[in-house]
Each structure stands twice: as C-alpha cells, then as structure tokens.
C-alpha cells in the first residue's frame, strides 16, 4: 500500500508520498517492506499509489529492476479512472478491490498485503508457514503493545490456538481495554514477559488466501482494519501471527524523528548492520569524507563532506556538505538529490566538488530535520524547541518541539530560528 496523504508527517509529505520519505540518510520508507519481501523470497510486488506519488514512482523505477530470467517485479498500480469506476481509492480495501484484475491473473494461492511506511524486519516465510499449518483463511501479523499505545491501533483477542475471536479498532474505553488484555496462561504460552498490561495489536500486515480475498472484497466496504477484518472474523478462519521484534509505525514527526536517531545508538532496535540487507537505489557515490571533525553516534551517508565540525547523534544524508566550525546535535539531514558545480573548498586552496546541499560555517543546529536540497548560510542558529508550540513559518515548521526545514529551502546567513 503506497500510502495516503500522510498529514501527520507534514511537511515531510508536502511534496512526496509517505513511503517516499527518506530515512537513515540513504533509504526511503518503502525500501523496508520491499526489502522484507525480497529477503523472504517474495519477488512479485505491486505498489498501490495515489497521493504525491511522482517521487515514489521515480525511486521505485530507479531501485528495483529484476533480471529478465526472473519472474520477479515491482510494479506500480496508480489510482486511475476506468470503465468500472472513476473515483480515487477510498481506503485500503477499496485500493485492492480496484486492482483485483491484476492480483487474480497470476498463479499463486496466497496474497500478502503490507503497509508501505512501517519500520520492522520480518521473514514472511514464517507467517506463511503458520498460515498453512493452521489452515487459515486470513492471517494477521500482530505485536504486543502497552495499554497507552493500544488506543491508536487495531486491537484483537485470540484463543489458545491463536485464532482471532474479537477485533476492536482504536479502543478508547477502559472497560474495553481491560477486556482485551493478554491474560494468563496465554501470556506464558506466547512467551510474553510479565509486567505491565499488554494487548495484541494489528501490524497492518495481512495474508489472504487468494479466493478468500476476492470474496471478502465483493462488496463496497473501503478499509481492511475498520470493515473487512471485523466482518471476516465471524465467518472465516482468521488467525494471528504474534511477532515480538521491533516494529514502528512512523506516522508522526516525533515517531519518525525518534526512530531515525535510534539507529545511531550502540545497540539500535532497528539495526541496519544486519545479514539481511535493506535495498535501495544504487547511487555509485564516493565514500563520506571527514576533515578534522568529531563525530559521535552518527550515520554518514555516501558522498557527504564534513569539515572541521562537531556532530553528536546525527544522521547525514547523501551528498551533504557541512562547512567549518559547525555544531550539530540530534539532527537529521536528508541530503541532496544532485551534486553542485565544482567550486573552491572552505580553505580557498583545494578545489573539489561541493554538494548542492550545504550547511555554512559556524552554524549551530539542535533537534532539527533538514529536508533535501536545503542550503543554509553561515552563522545560522536553529535551537531546540522542546516544550514550545507548533509553528508554521515561511522557512520552517515546528512539530513536537522539532524544527523542520522543508525541501529546497534557502536559509539566509545569520538567521536564528
């Protein structure tokens, strides 16, 4: 699923779909589910897109080309007008329904439906194995969550065989939350550690038998979580696959910011240094260049240049140039889409190619997200806005105390934010 408007991630979604938002300096969010599929030997993928999709389409085209002797593909199915209908996708279920002719034409028995904007590692072969062992019609990947997190997720109750017996979308009432808690001895059977109240939440990952999916969508219901899944529980074999690894739905600026910077720590929950790679666009850029700089707990992407500066807990995206005497802390720099012209380095003696994305001399930046292709002049100060109200300004936004500099913005020298 290629995502909707992504309003909670605005302004990062101002010019791109949510799955196209850059993460970890060199990837896009959509690379995570696609990589999980490739690493699970699932090689035939349709990406259903609709909103601000040009950047996402370009990335998918540039990144995922299977060889001619493979049956694998990553193909975009954009919302379109047809003789059968002229409306945009009205929800996740409606998006799949409008593309059923493509899903039904190939020879396979199961269809896996995934969100395009979540952060996790999961071998779908384990989910499919349980799906076949339990003779399920539908299997939903689930994860134990804390009570306070359950109010924004789809929560379910299961029996001892992991069959789903109840599903509630975003429960708010205390009595309902109490009734959905994971109880003993099921907690022990699932090897869930004892402690605070935990509930079983949907990860938005579904496995359908092909014919079951066709039947389940033979109606006008628009959403899987709100309509299709609750409707299916009563009359079909719907089971939960209980996943206990790292999973994050990076749906807000705060969750996106925290999840990214968590990758810089000594023992990240989402570890990029894993045997199962995360695939993305191959750019063939030079390695990062450091000149007399101090860098602590940070990720530096290819093609970046850092000179005489100090970085603490930062992500530096592709083709980023940070000039002398800068101090950056808890900051995400998304990098640049292209290299600048050949110019003169900051010491005025060594000509070299300088990326277009530039942070000028003596800048001090804390708790910020710098989107792509931004140019920041000398002596700019961007301060931590923790505890301050949200702001919409011509050159920046503030969300959850985090300053966001939108894509393609120029910040004049001497600016203080």
C-alpha positions as CSV (number, residue, x, y, z in Angstrom):
1,X,0.0,0.0,0.0
2,X,1.6,3.3,-1.2
3,X,0.0,5.5,1.5
4,X,-2.5,8.3,1.6
5,X,-1.9,12.0,2.4
6,X,0.3,11.4,5.4
7,X,-0.9,14.5,7.1
8,X,0.7,13.8,10.5
9,X,4.1,13.7,8.8
10,X,3.6,17.1,7.1
11,X,5.7,19.0,6.0
12,X,7.9,15.9,5.1
13,X,4.9,14.8,3.0
14,X,4.3,18.2,1.4
15,X,5.9,17.1,-1.9
16,X,6.1,13.3,-1.6
17,X,4.1,10.3,-0.5
18,X,4.7,9.0,3.0
19,X,6.5,5.8,1.8
20,X,8.9,8.1,-0.2
21,X,10.1,10.0,2.9
22,X,13.9,9.4,3.3
23,X,15.2,7.6,6.4
24,X,18.7,6.7,7.8
25,X,20.5,9.0,5.3
26,X,20.2,6.9,2.2
27,X,16.9,4.9,2.2
28,X,13.2,5.6,1.7
29,X,10.5,4.2,4.0
30,X,9.2,2.0,1.2
31,X,12.6,0.2,1.0
32,X,11.8,-1.5,4.3
33,X,8.7,-3.6,3.3
34,X,10.2,-4.3,-0.2
35,X,13.4,-5.5,1.4
36,X,11.5,-7.7,3.8
37,X,9.7,-9.2,0.8
38,X,12.9,-9.8,-1.2
39,X,14.7,-11.3,1.9
40,X,11.6,-13.6,2.3
41,X,11.9,-14.7,-1.3
42,X,8.7,-12.8,-2.3
43,X,9.6,-11.3,-5.7
44,X,6.3,-10.3,-7.2
45,X,5.1,-7.0,-5.8
46,X,2.5,-4.4,-6.7
47,X,2.7,-0.9,-5.2
48,X,-0.6,0.8,-5.0
49,X,-0.1,4.6,-5.1
50,X,-2.3,7.7,-5.2
51,X,-1.1,10.8,-3.3
52,X,2.0,12.9,-4.3
53,X,3.4,9.8,-5.9
54,X,5.9,11.1,-8.5
55,X,8.9,10.9,-6.2
56,X,7.9,7.4,-5.1
57,X,7.4,6.2,-8.7
58,X,10.8,7.5,-9.6
59,X,12.5,5.9,-6.7
60,X,10.9,2.5,-7.4
61,X,11.8,2.6,-11.0
62,X,15.4,3.5,-10.3
63,X,15.8,1.0,-7.5
64,X,14.1,-2.3,-8.3
65,X,14.8,-4.0,-11.6
66,X,14.8,-7.8,-11.6
67,X,16.7,-9.7,-14.3
68,X,15.0,-10.9,-17.4
69,X,15.2,-14.5,-16.4
70,X,13.3,-14.0,-13.2
71,X,9.5,-13.8,-12.7
72,X,10.1,-11.1,-10.1
73,X,8.8,-7.5,-10.5
74,X,8.0,-4.4,-8.5
75,X,5.2,-2.7,-10.4
76,X,3.3,0.5,-9.6
77,X,-0.5,0.4,-9.8
78,X,-1.5,4.1,-9.6
79,X,-5.1,5.2,-9.0
80,X,-6.8,5.6,-12.3
81,X,-10.2,6.1,-14.0
82,X,-11.6,3.0,-15.7
83,X,-14.9,2.0,-17.3
84,X,-15.6,0.2,-13.9
85,X,-15.1,3.4,-11.8
86,X,-13.8,6.9,-11.8
87,X,-13.1,7.5,-8.1
88,X,-9.8,7.7,-6.2
89,X,-9.0,4.9,-3.7
90,X,-11.4,5.3,-0.8
91,X,-9.4,3.2,1.6
92,X,-7.0,0.3,1.8
93,X,-9.6,-2.3,0.9
94,X,-11.0,-0.2,-2.0
95,X,-7.5,0.2,-3.4
96,X,-7.0,-3.5,-3.5
97,X,-10.5,-4.0,-4.9
98,X,-9.9,-1.6,-7.8
99,X,-6.8,-3.6,-8.8
100,X,-8.2,-7.2,-8.3
101,X,-7.9,-8.0,-12.0
102,X,-4.1,-7.7,-11.7
103,X,-4.0,-9.8,-8.4
104,X,-6.1,-12.6,-9.9
105,X,-4.3,-13.1,-13.1
106,X,-1.2,-14.9,-11.8
107,X,-0.8,-18.4,-10.5
108,X,-0.4,-18.3,-6.7
109,X,-2.5,-19.2,-3.7
110,X,-1.7,-16.5,-1.1
111,X,-1.5,-12.7,-1.2
112,X,0.4,-10.7,1.3
113,X,-0.8,-7.1,1.9
114,X,1.6,-4.7,3.5
115,X,1.8,-1.0,4.5
116,X,4.5,0.9,2.6
117,X,5.6,3.0,5.5
118,X,6.5,0.9,8.6
119,X,9.9,0.1,10.2
120,X,10.5,-3.6,11.0
121,X,12.3,-6.8,10.0
122,X,10.1,-9.8,9.4
123,X,10.7,-13.0,7.4
124,X,7.2,-13.5,5.8
125,X,8.0,-17.2,5.2
126,X,7.4,-17.8,9.0
127,X,4.0,-16.1,8.7
128,X,3.1,-18.1,5.6
129,X,4.2,-21.3,7.3
130,X,1.8,-20.7,10.2
131,X,-0.9,-19.7,7.8
132,X,-0.7,-23.0,6.0
133,X,-0.3,-25.1,9.3
134,X,-3.4,-23.6,10.8
135,X,-5.4,-23.8,7.5
136,X,-6.2,-20.2,7.9
137,X,-8.3,-18.1,5.5
138,X,-6.6,-14.9,6.8
139,X,-3.6,-14.4,9.0
140,X,-2.8,-11.0,10.6
141,X,0.6,-10.2,11.9
142,X,0.3,-8.8,15.4
143,X,2.5,-7.4,18.1
144,X,2.1,-7.0,21.9
145,X,1.8,-3.3,22.8
146,X,1.3,-1.3,26.0
147,X,-2.1,-0.1,27.1
148,X,-1.3,3.6,26.3
149,X,-0.3,2.7,22.7
150,X,-3.3,0.4,22.1
151,X,-5.7,3.4,21.8
152,X,-4.4,4.3,18.3
153,X,-4.2,0.7,16.9
154,X,-6.5,-2.1,15.9
155,X,-6.6,-4.5,19.0
156,X,-7.7,-8.1,19.0
157,X,-8.3,-11.0,21.3
158,X,-7.2,-14.6,20.4
159,X,-7.9,-18.0,21.8
160,X,-5.3,-20.7,22.7
161,X,-4.9,-21.7,19.1
162,X,-4.2,-18.0,18.1
163,X,-7.5,-17.8,16.3
164,X,-8.8,-14.2,16.5
165,X,-12.2,-14.1,18.3
166,X,-12.6,-10.3,18.6
167,X,-11.3,-7.2,16.9
168,X,-11.7,-3.6,18.0
169,X,-10.4,-0.6,16.0
170,X,-8.7,2.0,18.3
171,X,-10.4,1.2,21.6
172,X,-10.7,4.2,24.0
173,X,-12.9,3.0,26.9
174,X,-11.1,1.5,29.9
175,X,-13.6,-1.4,30.2
176,X,-12.9,-2.4,26.5
177,X,-9.2,-2.2,27.0
178,X,-9.4,-4.3,30.2
179,X,-11.4,-7.0,28.3
180,X,-8.7,-7.2,25.5
181,X,-5.7,-7.6,27.8
182,X,-3.5,-10.7,27.2
183,X,-4.3,-12.9,30.1
184,X,-2.5,-15.9,31.7
185,X,-1.9,-18.6,30.7
186,X,-1.9,-17.2,27.1
187,X,0.8,-14.7,28.1
188,X,3.1,-17.7,29.1
189,X,2.2,-19.7,26.0
190,X,3.2,-16.8,23.8
191,X,6.4,-16.1,25.8
192,X,5.4,-12.6,26.5
193,X,7.3,-11.2,29.6
194,X,5.3,-10.5,32.7
195,X,4.9,-6.8,33.6
196,X,2.5,-4.0,32.6
197,X,-0.7,-4.6,30.8
198,X,-0.2,-5.7,27.2
199,X,-2.7,-6.0,24.3
200,X,-2.3,-7.6,20.9
201,X,-2.2,-5.0,18.1
202,X,-2.5,-5.4,14.3
203,X,0.7,-4.6,12.4
204,X,-1.4,-3.9,9.2
205,X,0.2,-7.0,7.6
206,X,-2.3,-9.5,6.2
207,X,-2.1,-12.9,4.4
208,X,-5.2,-13.8,2.4
209,X,-5.9,-16.9,0.5
210,X,-6.5,-15.7,-3.0
211,X,-10.1,-16.7,-3.3
212,X,-10.9,-15.5,0.2
213,X,-9.6,-12.1,-0.7
214,X,-11.8,-12.0,-3.8
215,X,-14.9,-12.9,-1.8
216,X,-14.1,-10.6,1.1
217,X,-13.9,-7.6,-1.3
218,X,-17.1,-8.5,-3.2
219,X,-18.9,-5.5,-1.5
220,X,-18.5,-1.8,-1.0
221,X,-16.5,-1.8,2.2
222,X,-13.5,0.5,2.0
223,X,-11.0,-0.4,4.8
224,X,-9.3,-3.6,6.0
225,X,-9.0,-2.6,9.6
226,X,-12.4,-0.9,10.0
227,X,-14.5,-3.2,7.9
228,X,-13.0,-6.3,6.2
229,X,-11.2,-7.8,9.2
230,X,-14.1,-7.4,11.7
231,X,-16.5,-8.8,9.1
232,X,-14.3,-11.8,8.4
233,X,-13.8,-12.9,12.0
234,X,-17.3,-14.3,12.4
235,X,-17.4,-16.5,9.3
236,X,-13.8,-17.3,8.4
237,X,-10.7,-18.8,9.9
238,X,-8.8,-15.7,10.9
239,X,-5.5,-16.3,12.9
240,X,-2.9,-14.0,14.5
241,X,0.8,-14.4,13.9
242,X,2.4,-13.0,17.1
243,X,5.6,-11.0,16.3
244,X,7.8,-9.8,19.2
245,X,10.6,-7.9,17.4
246,X,10.9,-4.2,16.7
247,X,8.0,-2.6,14.8
248,X,7.3,1.1,14.4
249,X,4.6,2.9,12.5
250,X,6.4,6.1,11.9
251,X,3.2,8.1,11.4
252,X,4.1,11.3,13.2
253,X,7.1,13.7,13.1
254,X,8.0,12.7,16.7
255,X,8.0,9.0,16.0
256,X,9.8,9.5,12.7
257,X,12.5,11.6,14.4
258,X,13.0,9.2,17.3
259,X,13.0,6.1,15.1
260,X,15.7,7.6,12.9
261,X,18.0,8.8,15.6
262,X,17.6,5.5,17.5
263,X,19.6,3.9,14.6
264,X,22.6,5.9,15.7
265,X,22.8,4.2,19.1
266,X,25.2,1.5,20.1
267,X,22.5,-1.2,20.1
268,X,19.7,0.0,17.8
269,X,16.4,-1.8,17.9
270,X,16.3,-1.5,14.1
271,X,19.8,-2.5,13.1
272,X,21.0,-1.6,9.6
273,X,24.1,-3.7,10.1
274,X,22.2,-7.0,9.7
275,X,22.8,-10.0,7.5
276,X,19.5,-9.3,5.7
277,X,20.2,-6.1,3.7
278,X,17.9,-3.2,3.2
279,X,17.9,-2.5,-0.5
280,X,17.6,0.9,-2.1
281,X,18.7,3.0,-5.1
282,X,22.3,2.3,-6.1
283,X,23.9,5.7,-6.5
284,X,27.7,4.9,-7.0
285,X,28.8,7.9,-4.9
286,X,32.2,8.3,-3.3
287,X,32.6,7.5,0.4
288,X,32.0,10.1,3.1
289,X,34.9,12.5,3.7
290,X,35.8,13.8,7.2
291,X,38.3,16.6,7.7
292,X,39.4,17.2,11.2
293,X,35.9,16.6,12.7
294,X,34.5,15.0,15.8
295,X,31.5,12.7,15.1
296,X,29.7,10.8,17.8
297,X,26.9,8.2,17.4
298,X,26.0,9.3,13.9
299,X,25.3,7.8,10.5
300,X,27.1,9.3,7.5
301,X,25.8,8.5,4.0
302,X,27.8,8.3,0.8
303,X,29.0,11.5,-0.9
304,X,28.9,13.6,2.2
305,X,31.8,16.0,3.2
306,X,32.2,17.2,6.8
307,X,35.0,19.8,7.6
308,X,36.3,21.0,11.0
309,X,32.9,20.4,12.7
310,X,31.3,18.5,15.6
311,X,28.4,16.2,15.2
312,X,26.6,14.4,18.1
313,X,23.8,11.9,17.4
314,X,23.1,13.0,13.8
315,X,22.2,11.4,10.5
316,X,23.9,12.9,7.5
317,X,22.2,12.1,4.2
318,X,23.8,11.6,0.7
319,X,25.6,14.5,-0.9
320,X,25.7,16.7,2.2
321,X,28.4,19.4,2.7
322,X,28.9,20.7,6.3
323,X,31.4,23.6,6.3
324,X,33.8,24.6,9.1
325,X,33.1,25.2,12.8
326,X,29.6,23.8,12.8
327,X,28.0,22.1,15.8
328,X,25.1,19.8,15.2
329,X,23.2,17.8,17.8
330,X,20.2,15.4,17.5
331,X,19.7,16.4,13.8
332,X,18.6,14.6,10.7
333,X,19.9,15.9,7.4
334,X,18.2,14.2,4.4
335,X,20.9,15.1,1.9
336,X,20.6,16.1,-1.7
337,X,19.4,14.8,-5.0
338,X,22.3,16.1,-7.0
339,X,25.9,17.3,-6.8
340,X,26.7,21.0,-7.1
341,X,29.1,22.6,-9.5
342,X,32.9,22.2,-9.0
343,X,33.9,25.0,-6.7
344,X,36.5,26.0,-4.1
345,X,36.7,24.5,-0.6
346,X,36.4,26.4,2.6
347,X,40.1,26.9,2.8
348,X,40.2,28.6,-0.6
349,X,43.1,26.4,-1.8
350,X,41.8,22.9,-2.6
351,X,39.3,22.8,-5.4
352,X,36.7,20.0,-5.1
353,X,33.2,19.2,-5.9
354,X,30.8,20.6,-3.3
355,X,27.3,19.1,-3.0
356,X,24.4,21.5,-3.5
357,X,23.1,20.7,0.0
358,X,25.2,23.0,2.2
359,X,25.4,24.0,5.8
360,X,27.5,27.1,6.1
361,X,30.3,28.0,8.5
362,X,29.7,28.4,12.3
363,X,26.2,27.0,12.3
364,X,24.7,25.7,15.5
365,X,21.7,23.3,14.9
366,X,19.9,21.2,17.6
367,X,16.9,18.9,17.3
368,X,16.0,19.5,13.7
369,X,15.1,17.8,10.5
370,X,16.7,19.3,7.4
371,X,14.9,18.1,4.3
372,X,16.5,17.5,0.9
373,X,18.3,20.2,-1.2
374,X,18.3,22.7,1.6
375,X,21.0,25.4,1.6
376,X,21.9,27.0,5.0
377,X,24.0,30.2,5.1
378,X,26.8,31.0,7.5
379,X,26.2,31.7,11.2
380,X,22.7,30.2,11.3
381,X,21.3,29.0,14.6
382,X,18.4,26.5,14.9
383,X,17.5,25.9,18.5
384,X,15.8,23.0,20.3
385,X,12.1,23.9,20.6
386,X,11.1,21.3,23.1
387,X,8.0,22.4,25.0
388,X,7.2,25.2,22.6
389,X,4.0,25.4,20.5
390,X,3.9,24.2,16.8
391,X,4.8,26.9,14.3
392,X,4.2,27.3,10.5
393,X,6.6,29.9,9.1
394,X,7.8,30.7,5.6
395,X,11.2,29.0,6.0
396,X,10.4,26.3,8.7
397,X,7.9,24.4,10.7
398,X,7.9,23.3,14.3
399,X,6.2,20.0,15.3
400,X,6.6,18.3,18.7
401,X,9.5,20.7,19.6
402,X,11.3,19.6,16.4
403,X,12.3,22.2,13.7
404,X,11.7,21.1,10.2
405,X,13.3,22.9,7.2
406,X,11.3,22.0,4.1
407,X,12.7,20.6,0.9
408,X,14.5,23.1,-1.4
409,X,14.5,25.9,1.2
410,X,17.3,28.6,1.4
411,X,18.1,29.9,4.9
412,X,19.9,33.2,4.7
413,X,23.1,33.8,6.6
414,X,22.7,34.9,10.2
415,X,19.2,33.5,10.6
416,X,18.1,32.5,14.1
417,X,15.2,30.0,14.5
